[in-house]
Amino acid sequence: MTLLGFLLLLDSGDKITLKITTLLSIVMFSLLLSEIKPPSSNARPINTVYFMCVMIMSVVSVIVSILVLSLHFRNSKSYTMPLWVRKYICNYLAWLLRKKRPNHDFSWRAIRRRSHNYIHRAGVKYKLDSVMHALDENPDRRFIYVEIGFFRRWWNHQTKDMQNKVKKFVNEGRLEFISGGWCMNDEASTHYSSIIDQHSLGAEFLHEQFGECGRPKIGWQIDPFGHSREQASIFALMGFDGLFLGRIDHEDYTTRFRTKTMEMVWKASSNLDRQSWLFTGVLPNRYVPPDSFCFDQRCSNDPIMDDPHFHDYNVHERVQTFIQAAYDEAQGYATNHIIMTFGGDFHYEIAHEAFKNIDKLIEYVNAEQVNGSIINVFYSTPSCYLYALNKVDRAWTTKTDDFFPYARYSNGYWTGYFTSRATLKRYERHSNNILQATRQLNAFANLNERNNLFVLSDAMGIVQHHDAITGTETEEVAFDYAQRLSNGIGVAENVINKAYSKLLPKDGRSPPASNQFLCQLSNISQCLEIDGQERFTLTLWNPTIHPVVQHARVPVKTDYTIRDPTGQTVLSELIPVSQAIQNIPGRTSITQKQIIFKASLPALGFSTYYFEKKHGEEQKQSKINITYNEACVLQNQNIQVEFDDQGNLHQIFNLNKNISVSFINQGFYWYPGFPGNNSRSKSQASGAYIFRPLTPNALPVSQTRSITCIKTENVQTAIIEFNNWASQELSLYDGGEFVEVEWTVGPIPIDDDIGKEIIIRYDTDIASESKYYTDANGREVLERKRDYRPTWNYTVTETVSGNYYPINSRVWIKEKDRQFTVLTDRSEGGSSIQDGSIEIMVHRRLLYDDQFGVGEPLNETAYGEGLVVRGRHLLIVEPPASSARYHRVGSQRLYMHPIATFSLIEQDYDIYSAAYHQTWSALNDTLPLNVHLLTLDQLGPKDYLVRVEHYFESFEDDTYSQRSTFDLQSLFKSIGTISNTVELTLGANLPLADMKRLNWSTSDNKSSHRTVLTKNSLSNTNIMLIPMQIRTFQVTVV
């Protein structure tokens, strides 16, 4: 019977019943045994033996029952197991019984084949079915919806009658779409390009299905864990009138509530002035109802019982409690208008139940007006609430900083997710790189493959979710996100192949171009498809509008002759693959070498390099100088880097500017994660969301290190190994202006039962005076100050995590004449804990859940071991006056990296070069260096969506911070002549001339009013950009 218990469903009440029955049956067996045993001289010893056997069986049954209950019914919200208990129950016992812990939440923990479903019947499709029926019952009811990616799935399965009914609700204002993005995106780990894309995707769907009435006008960021200034600026440029937030720091909330400044005008850009101002309000209760007024089936609050014939009649009590709640909330707001939210995670699956009670609440609260009550309650939407506030004659307080970092309480800083699941964060950047390049190729080859690329656009939109890119989901769900991106890249690869099949052949007589393919594991020096091949080509697409010179690395088993697009043999060298890369779990290639050469790429175009295997005498050893554990100096035309014989980085010297930065320490350190049980603030564990180190001082990963220096004509590299799971390669390329740091971390050891948070730290001699600078979503840069908040008097409780900020692309420290900048290849968390120091968290492996919904520790594994993460930093040493031209250009090129595709060919070089173009550019003109092509997307045979931006800030560079003018036609010379151009809002769903935003007066006697001086159609294709401006156009060509 005990064994049968394991076969029952996890939540089955019969499981418990069976366990109780087992215990009772054993007791009954004992009683019966004592009755039926005949009396004899041997009765006592026989009874004793039987009794002991029964007792052993009873004890075992009790123990097994406890273990089963622990395995199936305890979770991080009800109980945190000690580490040793969790280890044996969740690992060994679960494995023995072949059990898997169930998932519970869509956004955090959805299973792969979810089809809109949440586990435990929490489904978007059921919610929307139920809500539409409830709205139909009462025309006074209102409902808002945000995440269009999920709504679209539901919409596509509805009948025409239901779709028409929904359109009626939207036209009447009973159903309102707000924010309107594919998802409610995170604001700390996302890049502005992907934020804009996912909102445009949602806005496009709403415009197609609902027209102007479906256009979102309000931002609704109620669940992200901190808020960036760039997000607000993007909303303003999309034409939004306001933004509402659900989470801000607990001290900030207390201060604002006390001073009645919960609502403000956010000046979201220091460059764009009033066009970026956005009215912003903080909701009183995140997004849930006031205490005791949750009427959803998931809540246990009392409903409105309005039949006086029953003993549980509670109208008076419910009304008075609600009125008091309204007065309590009003204490923090500056007007007589109060917004009360009635939402919640997974709510409204049975919408009628909630709406029916709210109907009653409204009726009975308003009935109190005859008794002198001044409370008037009615169904509303954020838009209606905002417009009511706009009619109030008052000046609103302003804000110029952001809402990072977010702490829910004194020891709970949500700064861990800035780094959590570092590989997913990098894969998202890689996927966007491919998406943007593929859109360009689709446009220039005139393929009209936009619908097919939707697979990748959809996946990218979903991954921007605040429980996706953040790394705050279960590992299984993270795999699902990665699989979606992988599927999308697969489709994009087909489009790339089609595009090259049109762009490569010189004329109609050329044979079809060979298949192009991606080598996505080249970051671990693996490309099995080209291993040992006699000939192949490498085609590099440059997605930027400026020429690029970069060094390419290709993993090979033997040496090759490489020809450039002109047929000349390029200087190439065969260098060893580091041992750290060769040892990465899951790497199946036996290749131990990589060939490196300098590639020159035209603006917005490609170059093809022809590889042919060397034979016999041709295979001469490359000129490589290798030293081991000796002092080492790397030097090119611009930079000198010095190491001692212990592998310590001593100095980076800028030869052109004659300045240097010295390093006291540089390398990997780790923080032990706090092993709390989450029962109170001081017991908060470090987890997927929370970063909370056990000690404020980071520990070195190793007391010793080894250094190997490799010098060739193309590159000079210092490989520094700290131990068998942490290493870095600092490289200086011929003609390069950056020091490249390629780091490898993992598998992080946890044999000591200690979770570890790994940082890479750069301790310099710069007198930074507690200040450091981080970017907002890859755009504008904000000044940070240690142990300080611009908005309130900050109480220091966590000296490390309380000073962590998201780093999306760059961080720097500076003094009068020197600036040290680090560029990142993904979003990471970082800080300056000591003057002169920059630390960036690169990987995390933890053993405790922080109990905010994931339900499992952040303990990533692959191939049976802890996950290995690889990444890149670029280091810049420049005077502050000239740093921007390097970190702006470097960051864009790191983000919009050339896309490499390979092709296996049989033709010799002469035949190949005669048949195919080996270089091609969409541009004939040289465009300004401070202009960036953000979007080029073919909408139809003759229509295109274009976004261009000025990506320098005001006053950061004497030359490139000036206004810039160029001819939009220069981007379309290979496509056709522009016949019409319509400028749109940033979301591309409204002509800019038609944008009319609400005007707000501020406490500094200014107005947000700004007249848009533009026409719907532009006859002149010359456009002007000011610093940080993004302009969006729909272009028609002939």
Phi, psi and omega in degrees: 000323177298316180295325178299332180301330181287344183272349182280161179298155186299317184262017183285130175293336179296337180296313179293317180302318181295322178296318179296318178300320179300314181295317181295321181294324178292320177297314179299321177300320179296316181294314180298322181299319180292335181278319189270347180291127179289146177288134178196173179294339181262001184299315183298308179297324179295313178301320180298316179298313180296318181298317179296320178299315180298317180297318178299316178298320180296313180298315179299318180297318178298314180299314180298320179299316180297317180297317180297314179298320178298318183292320190264332192242342178273140175217180187292343180275332183260336186192135175255114183290148167300153185303319184291327178291313180300322182300314184281321182285309188279338179261293188285311181295317180298320178295317181300320183268002180058043182257146173236136180292135182286158174265162188227350190216140185293303187291328179269314199224034184287145177280169188295312183269061189276330177046053179075359188271143163265151173294156187060039172064027177265088189240138178298319184294323178291321179299311183292322174304313184292319181294316181298322177295319181292321178296326181291334182287329187215115183293347178282339185289150180228152178209143177242151179222144190245304194272101190287335177302321179281322179298320181300321180297317178294314184302319184292348180254009182266155175286164177299323179298315180293319178298320178293324178295318179296318178300324177295317177300318181293315181296330180270359179079010181277332172240124182236133174268125177236153190066299171075014176281170176299331176209176170271099191286154170292160181242352183261326187252005185259154176259145186302327179299316181286327176298312180297316181299314184290328175288323178294324179298315177293318181296324179296316179298314181296321179294319180294323187267328190233356178066209185296327181293340178269359183287122179292142178234358185229137172272141185224081182255072191268347185240341177302157192257063186120157189224134183263152178293326181295325178299317178296320179297318178299315178300318179298318181289342174276357178093014181289150178267338183192174183215138177239137183245149179256328185236123166224165183307142185299325178287321177298316179300313181300316180295314182293320180296319181294325184260008180056042178240037178291344179235140190205173169255118183269116175275093198273000178213137176274001182245328190262358175055226193290338179293345179258359180289141182215127175295132185226132178236143175261124182290149185289333189219045187056260178217010182262166180290167172301155181309133176076009180241028173272112184260009180287157181299338181279350182259161180250013180289152180291135173285174176281111179259103190249016174263107185294349180283349182255152185290340183265021174302127187219021185302312183299314181296318182294318181295312182295323178294320180292317179299319178295321177298322178295316178297321180297316180292325182297339182298335184261001186239153192270351181236179178272009175261132181232134176261129177240120180272146177228054179242192179163157179300125176070013182282166174075022169291328171244076189295327182303319182299314180291312182298321181300318179289324177293322175306311181296317181300315179299314182300311188282330176291317180292333178295338179288352180296331178291342178261014176100002179291141178255013180269125176238120186245138176203159175294141180207183176226164177303325179296314180297318178298316181296317181294327176295318177296324182294334180280347179285133180276093178204159175261131185261143176296160184240164178218138181237348178265201179238189183247041174244150346280163181259129174235127179282329172206181196299329181250012184242076178271122182276070181239357177288325184291349173301334183241337187312138181053064185298329180289323177295320178299319179289321181297325177297316178297315179301318181294320178294321177304313179293319181299312182294318179295321181292322175301319179296313180298321178299320181289313184288332176271357179053053184271335185056046182258022185300320181297322178292324179290351178302330180302316179283322177299317179298313180297318179296320178298317180295320185291343177286353183304150184287359169235030177236283180300339180290339185081015182258052175224169177291163181297324180297319180289323175301320176299321181296316177300315180296322179295320177299315179297318180299318177299318179295320178295324177301318177294317179299323179299322177295320179293318177302316181297318178296320181296314180293331178295341176262325185276331185284311184300139181283328178202181183294343180274349179291141176294157179304140180292145178294157182298133177263141179217155179269147170247090189279354176257019179294341178289346172245027177054051178224123172212086188297331185295332182257359180303119174076005182291146181290317180218147170198164177243152173239118178250126183247120177262125179264109184276002179263164183266020176230145178300148182229135170243121181213158178269132179254142176242133180230124179288126182218161177268336184217177185276154181226151166272132182243128177251137179276179183300342178268356181095355180283145175283128182267154177290119178226155182220145179261118183236155183286149171278133184298153181297327179299321179287318180299331184270002183296127179302137179092348177285118185259347181287143175263006179297129180243008183227161174218144179259136184236140178205164180267125181249138177248123186241134177287162178295133176046056182194193184227160168227140179248133178245131187260123181253132176224129186297137175277147180231150172051240186294339181295334185279070175272146180294134175295154180282095183237134176247118183239131174234154181236127175051044173235157174302143191219138176234122174260136181207135170235203183290341189240332192222148172232134181235129185244135175233151171268180185286356176263002180086015179273129175287123183259318189200145167242122185245124175273107187291328182285323183262355178057043175229157180217160173236126177264150183244125174284316175215152172203130179156199184264137176225169179216147173254133171287129179290141182291126184267060184275167176256005173066017181285336177204176185303314183289348178255015182294127179274155171280132184208201184301321179273311192269135166252116178217100181287147178292324178232151182282348182256122178287145182257142176293143180289341179202149177275344179229165177206159177242154181229134173236125180252130180238124182236126174227181179287330182276323187209149172236129188226138170249115178263119184244118179254122180271319176197196183278005177226008179216123178208163177215150176238115177262120187238145176234116183269155178302120181079001184289153181249004179231155167263120181269131175245112173258118184248149177228124182227128176123163354292127179292126182286140176228022179299337180272007180061034177237123174288148187228138178243114190263130176239155167249129189238138177241101180262112186246177178264017179282131178275089189272351174055046176070003184255146172209166191227129179231155181272162175249105176057030177086008184242254184288159184246137179245143175281134176245151178225130184300135177056043185210145171229133182292338191263336182208168177283108190278132175261119183280116176239330177234103189291337180261296186295333178289350178250008179275140178228157176290136174244105182273330180212335184200156174211145177210161169233157183203163166227195189303313188246358184225141175224131176248119186240139174241125175260141182245155180264004178198176176284133180217160175266148181196175184195180168231092185284331176233152177303137179084000186245141168237128173236139182230125178281129186246340183201152180219138172218112190236160186244000179233143172277141179273002170066043173242023170122342182289315176085007175207152178294157177278078184235081185281137178227161175203135179057036176079007180226172174298149185293138173262133180240135174239147179199180183227142166237146171246130183255136182231130172241111184211160167296149180305327184293334182246000184296324187300320183294339178269314182285332176291309180294315181298320181293319179295321181286332175289325181281313180257070185283147175304140180264122183261129173234148181246158177212134177271127185231161178247338184289148171285175190297318184299316179294318181297311184294332179286335186263334190230146170292137178252352171208148183199143177224141177283348185248144170250335184261153173273125182261156182302143183295333182272010178252138180230137174275107184276319183219133166223109188226124178282118181271330181198186183304327184235002185245141184220147173256128183230132170237129175236149183219152168266112191257018170257150174272163176295141171067012179262349176208133184298326183267310191268358175268011178270164176300151183229138180233139175205168182265120180299333180298335182297335178282345188244014184298328180275354183256313182165188180262132180292125178256335180204143179223125177243123177278134185242167169293169185300328179281356176063026181240012181201132172302136184300326181294338181268358182284123177229111183257157178293147179261137180232137175267142184246164183292345176264025173062040176237163179239143179280357185298134178212127179273129179274111181266085179204157175257160178298322183239136180254124178272334180261125184272001174283126181235154181241140179235137172260164182308132178070011179275137171246129176240140186241134183225144165257121188245135174246134181241159175237000000 
